[in-house]
Amino acid sequence: MNNQPDIVFIIWERNADDRRAPRRIVQATVFGSANPCRNLLDRNDRFSRAQRCLLENGFVREFQEVFGNFGVSVFVRRS
């Protein structure tokens, strides 16, 4: 039995010239598994779609910090 949590770190950005533009993934790092959301974690994918998938599949957003047009979000799913 695997007791290690699944962890997903996402760095995202928003277009500084258009505040209505969707946040886009700059980089995502996965420790463990991000299934079934792995295919939504590529560079330039929409952050909102990835976040929704993770939350609907047992992940909890444990941390989020925003730095102007950039942000970092951490999602954790415990077994």
N, C-alpha and C positions, 0 to 999 in steps of 0.2 A: 504494500500500500504506500502510495506516494503522499507524504504529508507536506511537501513543499508547495507554497502558493505559486500561482501563475501571476506574473507581474508584467505590465505593459507601460513603458515610458514613451510619451509622445511629446515632441517639440513641434509646435504649430506657429503659423504666422498669418496675419491678415494684411491685405493690400493697404498700405498707408494712405493711398490716394482715394480709396473708396471704402468708407466705414461700413457700408452694407455688404461688401464682398464677403464671401464665406471664408472661414478659417481653413487653411490648407496645411496638410502635414509636411513638415520639413524632414523629420526623421522619427522613426519608431523603432524601439528596441524591445524585444520580447524575451523574458526569462520564463522558461516553461513552455506553455502553449497559449495561443490566442484564438484557438479554434472555437467557433466557426468564423471568426472575424478576421483572420490573418490576411485575406485578400483585400481588405479595406485599409490596410496600414502602410501602403506604399507612398512614396514621395508624391506630393501634389494631390493626393486623395483628399476629399472633404473630411475635416475633423468631425463634423456633426454626425456623419454617417458612421464613422468608426466608433465614436462615443456611444451612440445609440445602440449599436450592435453589442459592444462590450457590456453595457449596462443591462441589456435584455438577456445576456448569457452568463449572468452570475458574477460579473465584475462589479466592484465598488470603486468609485473615484475617491482615493485616499488623500490626494494632494493636487492642488492646482495653484499656480502662480502666474500672474500676467505682468509682463514687462513691456508696456507700450503696445506695439503691434505683434509681439511675440509672447508665447506662453509655453508652460510646461505642465503636463498633466500625467498623473500616475494612477493606474488602475490595478486593483489586486483582486484575484479570485482565489479563495481558500478552498481546499478540497473538502 
